[in-house]
Amino acid sequence: MWTLTPSSSWSNSSPRATRPWTKFKPLLYAEAAIPHFWRLEFDPAPRLIVSELHTGRYVETTTALAGATTRIHAPFTVGIDPAGLSRQ
């Protein structure tokens, strides 16, 4: 599941998601100049990869690992522990 807004993007990388699409989606979003891209992965353990757009490509800025609360400051401030996120 993912939600797209004019200023940010969220992507869920699940076993049901096809790997080519998970590689292709960030390219499309970068082309659309969406400044933030968050990718949630579950295997081997939940983790959230936060990326920001720099000179036309996404650069990973933060990786939130399960079991610890990570503070993310852009595009908004939030504290998150990926262990609390479940597959749906």
C-alpha positions as CSV (number, residue, x, y, z in Angstrom):
1,M,0.0,0.0,0.0
2,W,1.3,3.5,-0.8
3,T,-0.1,7.0,-0.8
4,L,1.1,9.8,-3.0
5,T,0.8,13.4,-2.1
6,P,2.2,16.5,-3.9
7,S,5.0,16.9,-1.4
8,S,5.9,13.3,-0.4
9,S,5.7,9.7,-1.3
10,W,5.3,6.4,0.7
11,S,5.9,3.0,-0.7
12,N,5.4,-0.5,0.8
13,S,7.8,-3.1,-0.4
14,S,6.1,-6.4,0.3
15,P,6.5,-9.9,-1.1
16,R,3.5,-9.2,-3.3
17,A,5.2,-6.2,-4.9
18,T,7.2,-7.0,-7.9
19,R,10.8,-6.1,-7.7
20,P,11.0,-4.3,-11.1
21,W,8.2,-2.0,-9.9
22,T,10.0,-1.2,-6.7
23,K,13.1,-0.1,-8.7
24,F,11.0,1.7,-11.3
25,K,8.7,3.6,-8.9
26,P,11.4,5.9,-7.4
27,L,12.5,6.9,-11.0
28,L,9.0,8.0,-11.8
29,Y,8.6,9.9,-8.6
30,A,11.9,11.6,-9.0
31,E,10.9,12.6,-12.5
32,A,7.8,14.1,-11.0
33,A,10.0,16.0,-8.6
34,I,8.4,14.6,-5.4
35,P,11.0,15.7,-2.8
36,H,10.6,12.8,-0.3
37,F,10.3,9.0,-0.8
38,W,9.8,6.6,2.1
39,R,10.1,2.8,1.5
40,L,8.9,0.3,4.1
41,E,10.5,-3.2,3.9
42,F,9.6,-6.2,6.0
43,D,12.2,-8.8,5.2
44,P,14.2,-9.8,7.1
45,A,12.8,-7.4,9.7
46,P,10.7,-4.2,9.4
47,R,12.7,-1.1,8.4
48,L,11.8,2.2,6.9
49,I,14.2,3.8,4.4
50,V,13.7,7.6,4.1
51,S,15.1,9.3,0.9
52,E,15.2,12.9,-0.3
53,L,15.4,14.2,-3.8
54,H,18.8,15.7,-4.7
55,T,19.8,16.8,-8.2
56,G,17.1,14.6,-9.8
57,R,17.7,11.3,-7.8
58,Y,16.8,10.0,-4.4
59,V,19.5,9.8,-1.7
60,E,18.9,7.7,1.4
61,T,19.0,10.0,4.5
62,T,17.6,7.8,7.3
63,T,17.0,4.1,7.9
64,A,14.7,3.3,10.8
65,L,15.2,-0.2,12.2
66,A,12.7,-2.3,14.1
67,G,13.0,-2.1,17.9
68,A,14.1,1.5,18.1
69,T,12.2,4.8,17.7
70,T,13.8,6.9,15.0
71,R,13.1,10.6,14.7
72,I,12.5,11.8,11.2
73,H,12.4,15.6,10.5
74,A,11.3,15.9,6.8
75,P,8.8,16.4,5.3
76,F,7.4,16.5,8.8
77,T,8.6,15.6,12.3
78,V,7.7,12.1,13.5
79,G,9.1,9.4,15.8
80,I,8.6,5.9,14.3
81,D,9.5,2.3,15.2
82,P,9.0,0.1,12.1
83,A,8.3,-2.9,14.4
84,G,4.9,-1.3,15.2
85,L,3.9,-1.3,11.5
86,S,2.2,-4.4,10.3
87,R,1.5,-5.9,6.9
88,Q,-2.1,-5.5,5.7
